[in-house]
Amino acid sequence: MVEHEMYEKLMEEVDIGVHAVDMNGNTVIYNTKMASIESMDKEEVINRSIDQVFKFKSGEPSTLERALQEGAEFKNIKQSYLNNKGNEITSVNHTFPVWKKDTIIGAVELAKDVTMLEKLIQENMDRAQRSYSFEDVIGQSTEIKEIIEYAKRATRTSSSVLIIGETGTGKEIFAQSIHNGSDRSSKPFISQNCAALPDSLIESILFGTKKGAFTGSADRSGLFEQAEGGTLLLDEINSLSMHLQSKLLRVLQERSVRRIGDTKDISVDVRIIATSNEDPIEAITNQRLRKDLYYRLGVVSLFVPPLKDRKDDIKALSDYFIRKYNALFQMNIEKIDQNVMHFFMNYEWPGNVRELEHLIEGAMNITDYETAIRASHLPMHIHKRIKTASDSSKPAAPDLPQEKYVEEEEPAASTEQMGLNDFLYYQEKQFILKVLEENNYHVKNSAAQLGLSRQSLHYRLNKLNIQKLRL
């Protein structure tokens, strides 16, 4: 009994996916880590055969099935397949048969999740295909013209650049514009978000790996080598651990990089552009940024102003996004209603330009043969603010009410006075809140009751502005 409890605890705590099947291919062991890797619940997999749950490329059996059929062991095999929701999973597996005397009685698979790494590599490739120049910076305000002028001067040298600005202000557009305006424009521009992955993965992505450095490692160049002769953008540098900031400083000082597990240095010629979404002095004070790295990166420092400080550009930005999504959606929106634009000019825009773009994109998804974006096309909480401001002939308050807890009551409203979109939004929100309350705000259980995946429920929670859940 004690041994069984220890086994169960081990399976739950081990940081590697474990999937075991019996001689008939039915799952008998499926631990929590494996369920997390494959975005599944254990109940969906246990006692079911592999081909009942997962889909593999035509003619390609899973490594577990091959271990059963061939009696062979497979080490460090990368495998991509679909779970029962159609989501693609990529893992690196060590799979082996289990023998009893001369008979195979099952097979075990140990899996490492590389789905995030695969997505990140694709993301970097997609970013590399997008190319921005200073002509893509929208706005004629004094504040934006000034930052453009400073950024253009930075194209003349290869000095490091630190771009500081709130999330959504367009820092990457400035970074690409500097690269494309420099004599490095014919060389690679590679972007990496430092907050996207854990340290162990970021380190191997940045600096590369040598075969044999750790289980499953191969000779792979890092982003510094891949960006040779060009520019490497390190987004949200203040999210990088102090240990990796120290290694980064060494690369900048010595202009060479050493792959993980290697003993030799490789010379690199790369211009570094870094971004930070917080004041670097505050980041240094709170030990999120090394002072010496700040001085090395901040040879040229550019401060991109938030949208609330360049409201003269809101009209031009709105027109640009309308043109963009008209072309994308094959629509014919001509303008933004006067009441909506009045609200835009008085709003503080915590999400900056990105928030404005998403708001316009969302509104254009709701329009139906209209030629103007009106308050009824916007999310209900914004619609109500605009309507209240319009009825009272007062400017819309700059700050939107933010829900902080799912228990917060919905503002009283008469559903009879709502448009269809607002009514559906309100009803969906009330129904999900009710299910959350019934499940003590447990996301996984609530998703199961609603017939949704956890990811789908999280998406709806964000869409409906339901926050601060107890996971």
Secondary structure as GFF3:
##gff-version 3
##sequence-region A 1 471
A	DSSP	alpha_helix	2	13	.	.	.	ID=ss1
A	DSSP	beta_strand	17	22	.	.	.	ID=ss2
A	DSSP	beta_strand	27	30	.	.	.	ID=ss3
A	DSSP	alpha_helix	32	37	.	.	.	ID=ss4
A	DSSP	three_ten_helix	42	44	.	.	.	ID=ss5
A	DSSP	alpha_helix	50	53	.	.	.	ID=ss6
A	DSSP	alpha_helix	63	70	.	.	.	ID=ss7
A	DSSP	beta_strand	74	82	.	.	.	ID=ss8
A	DSSP	beta_strand	88	100	.	.	.	ID=ss9
A	DSSP	beta_strand	103	113	.	.	.	ID=ss10
A	DSSP	alpha_helix	115	129	.	.	.	ID=ss11
A	DSSP	three_ten_helix	134	136	.	.	.	ID=ss12
A	DSSP	alpha_helix	142	153	.	.	.	ID=ss13
A	DSSP	three_ten_helix	154	156	.	.	.	ID=ss14
A	DSSP	beta_strand	161	164	.	.	.	ID=ss15
A	DSSP	alpha_helix	171	180	.	.	.	ID=ss16
A	DSSP	beta_strand	189	193	.	.	.	ID=ss17
A	DSSP	alpha_helix	199	207	.	.	.	ID=ss18
A	DSSP	alpha_helix	223	226	.	.	.	ID=ss19
A	DSSP	beta_strand	231	235	.	.	.	ID=ss20
A	DSSP	three_ten_helix	237	239	.	.	.	ID=ss21
A	DSSP	alpha_helix	242	254	.	.	.	ID=ss22
A	DSSP	beta_strand	256	257	.	.	.	ID=ss23
A	DSSP	beta_strand	266	267	.	.	.	ID=ss24
A	DSSP	beta_strand	271	276	.	.	.	ID=ss25
A	DSSP	alpha_helix	280	285	.	.	.	ID=ss26
A	DSSP	alpha_helix	291	297	.	.	.	ID=ss27
A	DSSP	beta_strand	300	303	.	.	.	ID=ss28
A	DSSP	three_ten_helix	307	309	.	.	.	ID=ss29
A	DSSP	three_ten_helix	311	313	.	.	.	ID=ss30
A	DSSP	alpha_helix	314	329	.	.	.	ID=ss31
A	DSSP	beta_strand	335	336	.	.	.	ID=ss32
A	DSSP	alpha_helix	338	346	.	.	.	ID=ss33
A	DSSP	alpha_helix	352	366	.	.	.	ID=ss34
A	DSSP	beta_strand	372	373	.	.	.	ID=ss35
A	DSSP	three_ten_helix	375	377	.	.	.	ID=ss36
A	DSSP	alpha_helix	380	392	.	.	.	ID=ss37
A	DSSP	three_ten_helix	415	417	.	.	.	ID=ss38
A	DSSP	alpha_helix	420	438	.	.	.	ID=ss39
A	DSSP	alpha_helix	443	450	.	.	.	ID=ss40
A	DSSP	alpha_helix	454	463	.	.	.	ID=ss41
###
